[in-house]
Amino acid sequence: MPHVIVKAWPGKTEAQKHALAVAITREIVSILGNGPDSVSIAFEEVEPSRWKEAVYVPDIKDRPDILLKKPGYQM
């Protein structure tokens, strides 16, 4: 039962969010073998001014043990 949370800056259209959810679901089904009904996806918009405190520090810097792809930036 994978649940994916995408955190991104605001400004993406509903069409872009939906296309991303479809693509993520397709890849989960293909790679992990889960059925599409077992996948849930959330999209959380985080203002750029809050990115460091709300995403970078708690999800990237403080959790290197679960980070599968590092960003190409540092804060």
PyMOL Python script that loads the backbone (N, CA, C, O; Angstrom):
from pymol import cmd

cmd.read_pdbstr("""\
ATOM      1  N   MET A   1       0.838  -1.185   0.000  1.00  0.00           N
ATOM      2  CA  MET A   1       0.000   0.000   0.000  1.00  0.00           C
ATOM      3  C   MET A   1       0.878   1.242   0.000  1.00  0.00           C
ATOM      4  O   MET A   1       0.940   1.936   1.014  1.00  0.00           O
ATOM      5  N   PRO A   2       1.540   1.538  -1.069  1.00  0.00           N
ATOM      6  CA  PRO A   2       2.374   2.730  -1.083  1.00  0.00           C
ATOM      7  C   PRO A   2       1.548   4.015  -1.010  1.00  0.00           C
ATOM      8  O   PRO A   2       0.521   4.157  -1.673  1.00  0.00           O
ATOM      9  N   HIS A   3       2.023   4.932  -0.195  1.00  0.00           N
ATOM     10  CA  HIS A   3       1.464   6.284  -0.141  1.00  0.00           C
ATOM     11  C   HIS A   3       2.622   7.229  -0.416  1.00  0.00           C
ATOM     12  O   HIS A   3       3.633   7.199   0.286  1.00  0.00           O
ATOM     13  N   VAL A   4       2.480   8.054  -1.422  1.00  0.00           N
ATOM     14  CA  VAL A   4       3.534   8.971  -1.840  1.00  0.00           C
ATOM     15  C   VAL A   4       3.071  10.402  -1.563  1.00  0.00           C
ATOM     16  O   VAL A   4       1.948  10.780  -1.898  1.00  0.00           O
ATOM     17  N   ILE A   5       3.947  11.182  -0.952  1.00  0.00           N
ATOM     18  CA  ILE A   5       3.669  12.603  -0.736  1.00  0.00           C
ATOM     19  C   ILE A   5       4.667  13.400  -1.559  1.00  0.00           C
ATOM     20  O   ILE A   5       5.876  13.293  -1.354  1.00  0.00           O
ATOM     21  N   VAL A   6       4.169  14.188  -2.477  1.00  0.00           N
ATOM     22  CA  VAL A   6       5.005  15.065  -3.294  1.00  0.00           C
ATOM     23  C   VAL A   6       4.924  16.458  -2.680  1.00  0.00           C
ATOM     24  O   VAL A   6       3.837  17.016  -2.526  1.00  0.00           O
ATOM     25  N   LYS A   7       6.073  17.010  -2.334  1.00  0.00           N
ATOM     26  CA  LYS A   7       6.133  18.366  -1.795  1.00  0.00           C
ATOM     27  C   LYS A   7       6.812  19.239  -2.835  1.00  0.00           C
ATOM     28  O   LYS A   7       7.897  18.913  -3.316  1.00  0.00           O
ATOM     29  N   ALA A   8       6.177  20.338  -3.178  1.00  0.00           N
ATOM     30  CA  ALA A   8       6.708  21.208  -4.232  1.00  0.00           C
ATOM     31  C   ALA A   8       6.262  22.644  -3.986  1.00  0.00           C
ATOM     32  O   ALA A   8       5.311  22.906  -3.249  1.00  0.00           O
ATOM     33  N   TRP A   9       6.968  23.550  -4.618  1.00  0.00           N
ATOM     34  CA  TRP A   9       6.549  24.945  -4.556  1.00  0.00           C
ATOM     35  C   TRP A   9       5.198  25.110  -5.235  1.00  0.00           C
ATOM     36  O   TRP A   9       4.867  24.346  -6.142  1.00  0.00           O
ATOM     37  N   PRO A  10       4.420  26.086  -4.813  1.00  0.00           N
ATOM     38  CA  PRO A  10       3.133  26.351  -5.465  1.00  0.00           C
ATOM     39  C   PRO A  10       3.326  26.766  -6.922  1.00  0.00           C
ATOM     40  O   PRO A  10       4.408  27.195  -7.325  1.00  0.00           O
ATOM     41  N   GLY A  11       2.268  26.631  -7.689  1.00  0.00           N
ATOM     42  CA  GLY A  11       2.291  27.107  -9.065  1.00  0.00           C
ATOM     43  C   GLY A  11       2.052  26.027 -10.097  1.00  0.00           C
ATOM     44  O   GLY A  11       1.918  26.321 -11.285  1.00  0.00           O
ATOM     45  N   LYS A  12       1.999  24.790  -9.661  1.00  0.00           N
ATOM     46  CA  LYS A  12       1.716  23.717 -10.608  1.00  0.00           C
ATOM     47  C   LYS A  12       0.211  23.681 -10.873  1.00  0.00           C
ATOM     48  O   LYS A  12      -0.594  23.903  -9.968  1.00  0.00           O
ATOM     49  N   THR A  13      -0.153  23.404 -12.104  1.00  0.00           N
ATOM     50  CA  THR A  13      -1.575  23.341 -12.451  1.00  0.00           C
ATOM     51  C   THR A  13      -2.163  22.012 -11.984  1.00  0.00           C
ATOM     52  O   THR A  13      -1.435  21.062 -11.698  1.00  0.00           O
ATOM     53  N   GLU A  14      -3.477  21.964 -11.913  1.00  0.00           N
ATOM     54  CA  GLU A  14      -4.146  20.717 -11.562  1.00  0.00           C
ATOM     55  C   GLU A  14      -3.834  19.634 -12.594  1.00  0.00           C
ATOM     56  O   GLU A  14      -3.695  18.461 -12.250  1.00  0.00           O
ATOM     57  N   ALA A  15      -3.725  20.033 -13.854  1.00  0.00           N
ATOM     58  CA  ALA A  15      -3.386  19.076 -14.912  1.00  0.00           C
ATOM     59  C   ALA A  15      -1.988  18.497 -14.685  1.00  0.00           C
ATOM     60  O   ALA A  15      -1.786  17.297 -14.870  1.00  0.00           O
ATOM     61  N   GLN A  16      -1.022  19.329 -14.289  1.00  0.00           N
ATOM     62  CA  GLN A  16       0.327  18.848 -14.017  1.00  0.00           C
ATOM     63  C   GLN A  16       0.331  17.892 -12.824  1.00  0.00           C
ATOM     64  O   GLN A  16       0.986  16.851 -12.860  1.00  0.00           O
ATOM     65  N   LYS A  17      -0.396  18.247 -11.780  1.00  0.00           N
ATOM     66  CA  LYS A  17      -0.473  17.393 -10.589  1.00  0.00           C
ATOM     67  C   LYS A  17      -1.098  16.047 -10.943  1.00  0.00           C
ATOM     68  O   LYS A  17      -0.612  15.001 -10.513  1.00  0.00           O
ATOM     69  N   HIS A  18      -2.164  16.071 -11.717  1.00  0.00           N
ATOM     70  CA  HIS A  18      -2.836  14.834 -12.112  1.00  0.00           C
ATOM     71  C   HIS A  18      -1.907  13.977 -12.978  1.00  0.00           C
ATOM     72  O   HIS A  18      -1.814  12.767 -12.774  1.00  0.00           O
ATOM     73  N   ALA A  19      -1.228  14.591 -13.932  1.00  0.00           N
ATOM     74  CA  ALA A  19      -0.303  13.847 -14.792  1.00  0.00           C
ATOM     75  C   ALA A  19       0.816  13.214 -13.968  1.00  0.00           C
ATOM     76  O   ALA A  19       1.228  12.088 -14.245  1.00  0.00           O
ATOM     77  N   LEU A  20       1.303  13.923 -12.970  1.00  0.00           N
ATOM     78  CA  LEU A  20       2.342  13.379 -12.099  1.00  0.00           C
ATOM     79  C   LEU A  20       1.806  12.191 -11.310  1.00  0.00           C
ATOM     80  O   LEU A  20       2.484  11.172 -11.184  1.00  0.00           O
ATOM     81  N   ALA A  21       0.596  12.316 -10.780  1.00  0.00           N
ATOM     82  CA  ALA A  21      -0.012  11.217 -10.025  1.00  0.00           C
ATOM     83  C   ALA A  21      -0.194   9.984 -10.906  1.00  0.00           C
ATOM     84  O   ALA A  21       0.046   8.862 -10.460  1.00  0.00           O
ATOM     85  N   VAL A  22      -0.612  10.183 -12.137  1.00  0.00           N
ATOM     86  CA  VAL A  22      -0.774   9.062 -13.069  1.00  0.00           C
ATOM     87  C   VAL A  22       0.572   8.396 -13.334  1.00  0.00           C
ATOM     88  O   VAL A  22       0.670   7.168 -13.328  1.00  0.00           O
ATOM     89  N   ALA A  23       1.608   9.197 -13.567  1.00  0.00           N
ATOM     90  CA  ALA A  23       2.940   8.664 -13.866  1.00  0.00           C
ATOM     91  C   ALA A  23       3.522   7.919 -12.659  1.00  0.00           C
ATOM     92  O   ALA A  23       4.091   6.839 -12.815  1.00  0.00           O
ATOM     93  N   ILE A  24       3.383   8.486 -11.476  1.00  0.00           N
ATOM     94  CA  ILE A  24       3.890   7.827 -10.267  1.00  0.00           C
ATOM     95  C   ILE A  24       3.156   6.511 -10.043  1.00  0.00           C
ATOM     96  O   ILE A  24       3.779   5.495  -9.736  1.00  0.00           O
ATOM     97  N   THR A  25       1.839   6.525 -10.196  1.00  0.00           N
ATOM     98  CA  THR A  25       1.054   5.298 -10.029  1.00  0.00           C
ATOM     99  C   THR A  25       1.500   4.237 -11.022  1.00  0.00           C
ATOM    100  O   THR A  25       1.699   3.080 -10.652  1.00  0.00           O
ATOM    101  N   ARG A  26       1.657   4.624 -12.273  1.00  0.00           N
ATOM    102  CA  ARG A  26       2.089   3.687 -13.316  1.00  0.00           C
ATOM    103  C   ARG A  26       3.426   3.051 -12.959  1.00  0.00           C
ATOM    104  O   ARG A  26       3.590   1.842 -13.118  1.00  0.00           O
ATOM    105  N   GLU A  27       4.368   3.829 -12.488  1.00  0.00           N
ATOM    106  CA  GLU A  27       5.691   3.306 -12.159  1.00  0.00           C
ATOM    107  C   GLU A  27       5.650   2.414 -10.916  1.00  0.00           C
ATOM    108  O   GLU A  27       6.349   1.401 -10.863  1.00  0.00           O
ATOM    109  N   ILE A  28       4.855   2.771  -9.935  1.00  0.00           N
ATOM    110  CA  ILE A  28       4.723   1.912  -8.749  1.00  0.00           C
ATOM    111  C   ILE A  28       4.168   0.557  -9.145  1.00  0.00           C
ATOM    112  O   ILE A  28       4.670  -0.478  -8.709  1.00  0.00           O
ATOM    113  N   VAL A  29       3.132   0.564  -9.972  1.00  0.00           N
ATOM    114  CA  VAL A  29       2.534  -0.688 -10.445  1.00  0.00           C
ATOM    115  C   VAL A  29       3.570  -1.510 -11.207  1.00  0.00           C
ATOM    116  O   VAL A  29       3.686  -2.718 -11.001  1.00  0.00           O
ATOM    117  N   SER A  30       4.314  -0.858 -12.077  1.00  0.00           N
ATOM    118  CA  SER A  30       5.306  -1.537 -12.909  1.00  0.00           C
ATOM    119  C   SER A  30       6.486  -2.080 -12.101  1.00  0.00           C
ATOM    120  O   SER A  30       6.916  -3.214 -12.316  1.00  0.00           O
ATOM    121  N   ILE A  31       6.998  -1.289 -11.192  1.00  0.00           N
ATOM    122  CA  ILE A  31       8.225  -1.655 -10.480  1.00  0.00           C
ATOM    123  C   ILE A  31       7.954  -2.494  -9.229  1.00  0.00           C
ATOM    124  O   ILE A  31       8.636  -3.490  -8.989  1.00  0.00           O
ATOM    125  N   LEU A  32       6.965  -2.094  -8.436  1.00  0.00           N
ATOM    126  CA  LEU A  32       6.713  -2.787  -7.173  1.00  0.00           C
ATOM    127  C   LEU A  32       5.682  -3.896  -7.285  1.00  0.00           C
ATOM    128  O   LEU A  32       5.589  -4.754  -6.407  1.00  0.00           O
ATOM    129  N   GLY A  33       4.908  -3.881  -8.361  1.00  0.00           N
ATOM    130  CA  GLY A  33       3.922  -4.931  -8.560  1.00  0.00           C
ATOM    131  C   GLY A  33       2.620  -4.732  -7.823  1.00  0.00           C
ATOM    132  O   GLY A  33       1.779  -5.631  -7.800  1.00  0.00           O
ATOM    133  N   ASN A  34       2.437  -3.577  -7.223  1.00  0.00           N
ATOM    134  CA  ASN A  34       1.174  -3.271  -6.552  1.00  0.00           C
ATOM    135  C   ASN A  34       0.101  -2.966  -7.581  1.00  0.00           C
ATOM    136  O   ASN A  34       0.403  -2.509  -8.684  1.00  0.00           O
ATOM    137  N   GLY A  35      -1.157  -3.218  -7.222  1.00  0.00           N
ATOM    138  CA  GLY A  35      -2.252  -2.810  -8.081  1.00  0.00           C
ATOM    139  C   GLY A  35      -2.483  -1.319  -7.938  1.00  0.00           C
ATOM    140  O   GLY A  35      -2.171  -0.751  -6.892  1.00  0.00           O
ATOM    141  N   PRO A  36      -3.022  -0.669  -8.962  1.00  0.00           N
ATOM    142  CA  PRO A  36      -3.238   0.775  -8.890  1.00  0.00           C
ATOM    143  C   PRO A  36      -4.176   1.197  -7.758  1.00  0.00           C
ATOM    144  O   PRO A  36      -4.074   2.314  -7.252  1.00  0.00           O
ATOM    145  N   ASP A  37      -5.083   0.313  -7.362  1.00  0.00           N
ATOM    146  CA  ASP A  37      -6.001   0.657  -6.277  1.00  0.00           C
ATOM    147  C   ASP A  37      -5.321   0.704  -4.915  1.00  0.00           C
ATOM    148  O   ASP A  37      -5.895   1.211  -3.951  1.00  0.00           O
ATOM    149  N   SER A  38      -4.102   0.177  -4.831  1.00  0.00           N
ATOM    150  CA  SER A  38      -3.387   0.197  -3.556  1.00  0.00           C
ATOM    151  C   SER A  38      -2.543   1.458  -3.388  1.00  0.00           C
ATOM    152  O   SER A  38      -1.984   1.684  -2.315  1.00  0.00           O
ATOM    153  N   VAL A  39      -2.443   2.273  -4.423  1.00  0.00           N
ATOM    154  CA  VAL A  39      -1.581   3.460  -4.421  1.00  0.00           C
ATOM    155  C   VAL A  39      -2.397   4.703  -4.062  1.00  0.00           C
ATOM    156  O   VAL A  39      -3.493   4.913  -4.581  1.00  0.00           O
ATOM    157  N   SER A  40      -1.843   5.520  -3.170  1.00  0.00           N
ATOM    158  CA  SER A  40      -2.424   6.839  -2.891  1.00  0.00           C
ATOM    159  C   SER A  40      -1.314   7.875  -3.006  1.00  0.00           C
ATOM    160  O   SER A  40      -0.158   7.617  -2.670  1.00  0.00           O
ATOM    161  N   ILE A  41      -1.695   9.054  -3.490  1.00  0.00           N
ATOM    162  CA  ILE A  41      -0.716  10.107  -3.739  1.00  0.00           C
ATOM    163  C   ILE A  41      -1.278  11.439  -3.258  1.00  0.00           C
ATOM    164  O   ILE A  41      -2.426  11.781  -3.541  1.00  0.00           O
ATOM    165  N   ALA A  42      -0.456  12.184  -2.531  1.00  0.00           N
ATOM    166  CA  ALA A  42      -0.829  13.520  -2.065  1.00  0.00           C
ATOM    167  C   ALA A  42       0.144  14.533  -2.656  1.00  0.00           C
ATOM    168  O   ALA A  42       1.297  14.209  -2.939  1.00  0.00           O
ATOM    169  N   PHE A  43      -0.325  15.748  -2.836  1.00  0.00           N
ATOM    170  CA  PHE A  43       0.515  16.828  -3.350  1.00  0.00           C
ATOM    171  C   PHE A  43       0.425  17.971  -2.353  1.00  0.00           C
ATOM    172  O   PHE A  43      -0.641  18.553  -2.153  1.00  0.00           O
ATOM    173  N   GLU A  44       1.545  18.284  -1.735  1.00  0.00           N
ATOM    174  CA  GLU A  44       1.584  19.338  -0.717  1.00  0.00           C
ATOM    175  C   GLU A  44       2.387  20.516  -1.232  1.00  0.00           C
ATOM    176  O   GLU A  44       3.569  20.380  -1.549  1.00  0.00           O
ATOM    177  N   GLU A  45       1.749  21.668  -1.315  1.00  0.00           N
ATOM    178  CA  GLU A  45       2.443  22.873  -1.758  1.00  0.00           C
ATOM    179  C   GLU A  45       3.097  23.548  -0.557  1.00  0.00           C
ATOM    180  O   GLU A  45       2.465  23.764   0.477  1.00  0.00           O
ATOM    181  N   VAL A  46       4.375  23.875  -0.717  1.00  0.00           N
ATOM    182  CA  VAL A  46       5.144  24.523   0.339  1.00  0.00           C
ATOM    183  C   VAL A  46       5.745  25.796  -0.238  1.00  0.00           C
ATOM    184  O   VAL A  46       6.456  25.761  -1.242  1.00  0.00           O
ATOM    185  N   GLU A  47       5.459  26.890   0.392  1.00  0.00           N
ATOM    186  CA  GLU A  47       5.985  28.184  -0.060  1.00  0.00           C
ATOM    187  C   GLU A  47       7.516  28.172  -0.021  1.00  0.00           C
ATOM    188  O   GLU A  47       8.107  27.589   0.888  1.00  0.00           O
ATOM    189  N   PRO A  48       8.161  28.813  -1.004  1.00  0.00           N
ATOM    190  CA  PRO A  48       9.628  28.853  -1.028  1.00  0.00           C
ATOM    191  C   PRO A  48      10.241  29.368   0.276  1.00  0.00           C
ATOM    192  O   PRO A  48      11.296  28.892   0.696  1.00  0.00           O
ATOM    193  N   SER A  49       9.590  30.327   0.909  1.00  0.00           N
ATOM    194  CA  SER A  49      10.115  30.890   2.156  1.00  0.00           C
ATOM    195  C   SER A  49      10.090  29.883   3.306  1.00  0.00           C
ATOM    196  O   SER A  49      10.791  30.070   4.301  1.00  0.00           O
ATOM    197  N   ARG A  50       9.300  28.827   3.186  1.00  0.00           N
ATOM    198  CA  ARG A  50       9.188  27.808   4.226  1.00  0.00           C
ATOM    199  C   ARG A  50       9.897  26.507   3.859  1.00  0.00           C
ATOM    200  O   ARG A  50       9.945  25.580   4.668  1.00  0.00           O
ATOM    201  N   TRP A  51      10.451  26.429   2.640  1.00  0.00           N
ATOM    202  CA  TRP A  51      11.023  25.173   2.151  1.00  0.00           C
ATOM    203  C   TRP A  51      12.088  24.612   3.094  1.00  0.00           C
ATOM    204  O   TRP A  51      12.066  23.422   3.409  1.00  0.00           O
ATOM    205  N   LYS A  52      13.013  25.448   3.543  1.00  0.00           N
ATOM    206  CA  LYS A  52      14.107  24.959   4.393  1.00  0.00           C
ATOM    207  C   LYS A  52      13.564  24.350   5.676  1.00  0.00           C
ATOM    208  O   LYS A  52      13.944  23.237   6.041  1.00  0.00           O
ATOM    209  N   GLU A  53      12.695  25.055   6.354  1.00  0.00           N
ATOM    210  CA  GLU A  53      12.189  24.580   7.651  1.00  0.00           C
ATOM    211  C   GLU A  53      11.157  23.464   7.529  1.00  0.00           C
ATOM    212  O   GLU A  53      11.074  22.596   8.399  1.00  0.00           O
ATOM    213  N   ALA A  54      10.370  23.482   6.456  1.00  0.00           N
ATOM    214  CA  ALA A  54       9.272  22.518   6.329  1.00  0.00           C
ATOM    215  C   ALA A  54       9.639  21.263   5.552  1.00  0.00           C
ATOM    216  O   ALA A  54       9.009  20.221   5.729  1.00  0.00           O
ATOM    217  N   VAL A  55      10.656  21.350   4.688  1.00  0.00           N
ATOM    218  CA  VAL A  55      11.000  20.205   3.845  1.00  0.00           C
ATOM    219  C   VAL A  55      12.493  19.849   3.952  1.00  0.00           C
ATOM    220  O   VAL A  55      12.841  18.724   4.313  1.00  0.00           O
ATOM    221  N   TYR A  56      13.354  20.797   3.641  1.00  0.00           N
ATOM    222  CA  TYR A  56      14.781  20.477   3.543  1.00  0.00           C
ATOM    223  C   TYR A  56      15.344  19.889   4.835  1.00  0.00           C
ATOM    224  O   TYR A  56      15.952  18.819   4.823  1.00  0.00           O
ATOM    225  N   VAL A  57      15.140  20.584   5.934  1.00  0.00           N
ATOM    226  CA  VAL A  57      15.728  20.098   7.192  1.00  0.00           C
ATOM    227  C   VAL A  57      15.077  18.793   7.656  1.00  0.00           C
ATOM    228  O   VAL A  57      15.790  17.812   7.869  1.00  0.00           O
ATOM    229  N   PRO A  58      13.747  18.744   7.820  1.00  0.00           N
ATOM    230  CA  PRO A  58      13.178  17.505   8.370  1.00  0.00           C
ATOM    231  C   PRO A  58      13.168  16.312   7.418  1.00  0.00           C
ATOM    232  O   PRO A  58      13.313  15.175   7.869  1.00  0.00           O
ATOM    233  N   ASP A  59      13.004  16.536   6.128  1.00  0.00           N
ATOM    234  CA  ASP A  59      12.851  15.414   5.190  1.00  0.00           C
ATOM    235  C   ASP A  59      14.123  15.040   4.437  1.00  0.00           C
ATOM    236  O   ASP A  59      14.258  13.904   3.984  1.00  0.00           O
ATOM    237  N   ILE A  60      15.048  15.970   4.301  1.00  0.00           N
ATOM    238  CA  ILE A  60      16.256  15.719   3.512  1.00  0.00           C
ATOM    239  C   ILE A  60      17.485  15.663   4.426  1.00  0.00           C
ATOM    240  O   ILE A  60      18.143  14.628   4.526  1.00  0.00           O
ATOM    241  N   LYS A  61      17.780  16.753   5.076  1.00  0.00           N
ATOM    242  CA  LYS A  61      18.991  16.833   5.904  1.00  0.00           C
ATOM    243  C   LYS A  61      18.954  15.868   7.087  1.00  0.00           C
ATOM    244  O   LYS A  61      19.942  15.189   7.365  1.00  0.00           O
ATOM    245  N   ASP A  62      17.823  15.804   7.781  1.00  0.00           N
ATOM    246  CA  ASP A  62      17.740  15.009   9.004  1.00  0.00           C
ATOM    247  C   ASP A  62      17.375  13.537   8.775  1.00  0.00           C
ATOM    248  O   ASP A  62      17.293  12.771   9.735  1.00  0.00           O
ATOM    249  N   ARG A  63      17.153  13.129   7.516  1.00  0.00           N
ATOM    250  CA  ARG A  63      16.750  11.737   7.259  1.00  0.00           C
ATOM    251  C   ARG A  63      17.563  11.103   6.127  1.00  0.00           C
ATOM    252  O   ARG A  63      16.990  10.526   5.203  1.00  0.00           O
ATOM    253  N   PRO A  64      18.880  11.204   6.194  1.00  0.00           N
ATOM    254  CA  PRO A  64      19.693  10.655   5.107  1.00  0.00           C
ATOM    255  C   PRO A  64      19.555   9.136   4.972  1.00  0.00           C
ATOM    256  O   PRO A  64      19.836   8.578   3.911  1.00  0.00           O
ATOM    257  N   ASP A  65      19.128   8.475   6.032  1.00  0.00           N
ATOM    258  CA  ASP A  65      18.992   7.018   6.003  1.00  0.00           C
ATOM    259  C   ASP A  65      17.862   6.539   5.094  1.00  0.00           C
ATOM    260  O   ASP A  65      17.874   5.393   4.647  1.00  0.00           O
ATOM    261  N   ILE A  66      16.888   7.406   4.817  1.00  0.00           N
ATOM    262  CA  ILE A  66      15.784   7.006   3.928  1.00  0.00           C
ATOM    263  C   ILE A  66      15.790   7.763   2.607  1.00  0.00           C
ATOM    264  O   ILE A  66      14.970   7.483   1.732  1.00  0.00           O
ATOM    265  N   LEU A  67      16.694   8.708   2.453  1.00  0.00           N
ATOM    266  CA  LEU A  67      16.752   9.526   1.234  1.00  0.00           C
ATOM    267  C   LEU A  67      17.378   8.709   0.107  1.00  0.00           C
ATOM    268  O   LEU A  67      18.542   8.316   0.190  1.00  0.00           O
ATOM    269  N   LEU A  68      16.610   8.459  -0.934  1.00  0.00           N
ATOM    270  CA  LEU A  68      17.090   7.646  -2.057  1.00  0.00           C
ATOM    271  C   LEU A  68      17.738   8.465  -3.171  1.00  0.00           C
ATOM    272  O   LEU A  68      18.550   7.944  -3.935  1.00  0.00           O
ATOM    273  N   LYS A  69      17.384   9.735  -3.263  1.00  0.00           N
ATOM    274  CA  LYS A  69      17.999  10.620  -4.256  1.00  0.00           C
ATOM    275  C   LYS A  69      18.205  11.973  -3.619  1.00  0.00           C
ATOM    276  O   LYS A  69      17.245  12.622  -3.203  1.00  0.00           O
ATOM    277  N   LYS A  70      19.439  12.402  -3.541  1.00  0.00           N
ATOM    278  CA  LYS A  70      19.750  13.700  -2.943  1.00  0.00           C
ATOM    279  C   LYS A  70      19.497  14.802  -3.950  1.00  0.00           C
ATOM    280  O   LYS A  70      19.681  14.602  -5.151  1.00  0.00           O
ATOM    281  N   PRO A  71      19.071  15.986  -3.467  1.00  0.00           N
ATOM    282  CA  PRO A  71      18.900  17.107  -4.377  1.00  0.00           C
ATOM    283  C   PRO A  71      20.256  17.647  -4.816  1.00  0.00           C
ATOM    284  O   PRO A  71      21.281  17.370  -4.193  1.00  0.00           O
ATOM    285  N   GLY A  72      20.246  18.404  -5.875  1.00  0.00           N
ATOM    286  CA  GLY A  72      21.469  19.014  -6.366  1.00  0.00           C
ATOM    287  C   GLY A  72      21.743  20.374  -5.754  1.00  0.00           C
ATOM    288  O   GLY A  72      22.560  21.136  -6.270  1.00  0.00           O
ATOM    289  N   TYR A  73      21.074  20.679  -4.669  1.00  0.00           N
ATOM    290  CA  TYR A  73      21.265  21.955  -3.986  1.00  0.00           C
ATOM    291  C   TYR A  73      21.475  21.677  -2.496  1.00  0.00           C
ATOM    292  O   TYR A  73      21.157  20.598  -1.996  1.00  0.00           O
ATOM    293  N   GLN A  74      22.015  22.675  -1.807  1.00  0.00           N
ATOM    294  CA  GLN A  74      22.161  22.622  -0.347  1.00  0.00           C
ATOM    295  C   GLN A  74      21.623  23.916   0.221  1.00  0.00           C
ATOM    296  O   GLN A  74      21.613  24.953  -0.442  1.00  0.00           O
ATOM    297  N   MET A  75      21.187  23.837   1.429  1.00  0.00           N
ATOM    298  CA  MET A  75      20.659  25.044   2.085  1.00  0.00           C
ATOM    299  C   MET A  75      21.436  25.300   3.357  1.00  0.00           C
ATOM    300  O   MET A  75      21.158  26.266   4.067  1.00  0.00           O
TER     301      MET A  75
END
""", "prot")
cmd.dss("prot")
cmd.show_as("cartoon", "prot")
cmd.util.cbc("prot")
cmd.orient("prot")
